[in-house]
Amino acid sequence: MLAGEHPIVPVMLGEAETAQAMSAALFKEGVLASGFFFPVVPKGRARIRTQMSAALTRADLDFALAAFARAGKSVGVLS
């Protein structure tokens, strides 16, 4: 992660296939979070890119966190 404060929060997943599966699962949950993988980022450093905003409400964040939990379990990155 880059030093400093910025609105981009990566969710590191490692492999491209995992990032692609997670992105697709999140989309089905109603959350758009793009997967980034080689050649955009180094091999083995695939991630989901999220971007925070002061306009997000607590309800928005709760919705996204619940979607991430369900998607993470469905692709096997969370138990």
C-alpha positions as CSV (number, residue, x, y, z in Angstrom):
1,M,0.0,0.0,0.0
2,L,1.2,3.5,-0.8
3,A,2.1,5.7,2.1
4,G,-0.2,8.6,3.0
5,E,-3.9,9.1,3.1
6,H,-6.0,8.4,0.0
7,P,-9.5,7.1,-0.7
8,I,-8.4,3.8,-2.4
9,V,-8.4,0.8,-0.2
10,P,-7.1,-2.4,-1.8
11,V,-8.3,-5.8,-0.7
12,M,-5.3,-8.0,-1.4
13,L,-6.2,-11.4,-2.7
14,G,-3.0,-12.6,-4.4
15,E,-4.0,-14.6,-7.4
16,A,-5.8,-13.2,-10.5
17,E,-8.4,-16.0,-10.5
18,T,-9.4,-15.2,-6.9
19,A,-9.7,-11.5,-7.6
20,Q,-11.8,-12.1,-10.7
21,A,-14.1,-14.5,-8.7
22,M,-14.4,-12.1,-5.8
23,S,-15.2,-9.2,-8.1
24,A,-17.9,-11.3,-9.9
25,A,-19.4,-12.5,-6.5
26,L,-19.5,-8.9,-5.2
27,F,-21.2,-7.8,-8.4
28,K,-23.9,-10.4,-7.8
29,E,-24.2,-8.9,-4.3
30,G,-24.8,-5.4,-5.7
31,V,-21.3,-4.1,-5.1
32,L,-19.0,-2.9,-7.9
33,A,-15.4,-3.6,-6.9
34,S,-13.0,-4.1,-9.8
35,G,-10.4,-6.8,-9.7
36,F,-6.8,-5.7,-10.6
37,F,-4.2,-8.3,-11.6
38,F,-1.2,-8.8,-13.9
39,P,-0.2,-6.8,-16.0
40,V,-1.8,-3.9,-14.1
41,V,-0.2,-5.0,-10.8
42,P,2.7,-7.5,-10.3
43,K,2.0,-11.2,-10.5
44,G,0.9,-12.6,-7.1
45,R,-0.4,-9.2,-6.0
46,A,-4.0,-9.3,-7.4
47,R,-6.5,-7.3,-5.5
48,I,-10.0,-5.8,-5.4
49,R,-10.0,-2.0,-5.5
50,T,-12.4,-0.2,-3.3
51,Q,-12.7,3.6,-3.0
52,M,-14.0,5.3,0.0
53,S,-16.0,8.6,0.0
54,A,-17.3,10.9,2.6
55,A,-20.7,10.6,0.9
56,L,-21.0,7.0,1.9
57,T,-23.4,6.4,4.8
58,R,-23.1,3.9,7.6
59,A,-25.8,1.9,5.9
60,D,-23.8,1.9,2.6
61,L,-20.7,0.7,4.5
62,D,-22.7,-2.0,6.4
63,F,-24.2,-3.2,3.0
64,A,-20.7,-3.4,1.4
65,L,-19.2,-5.2,4.4
66,A,-22.0,-7.8,4.5
67,A,-21.6,-8.3,0.7
68,F,-17.8,-8.7,1.1
69,A,-18.4,-11.3,3.8
70,R,-20.8,-13.3,1.7
71,A,-18.6,-13.0,-1.4
72,G,-15.5,-13.9,0.5
73,K,-17.1,-17.1,1.9
74,S,-18.4,-18.0,-1.6
75,V,-15.0,-17.9,-3.2
76,G,-13.2,-19.4,-0.2
77,V,-11.1,-16.5,1.1
78,L,-13.2,-16.3,4.3
79,S,-14.4,-19.1,6.5
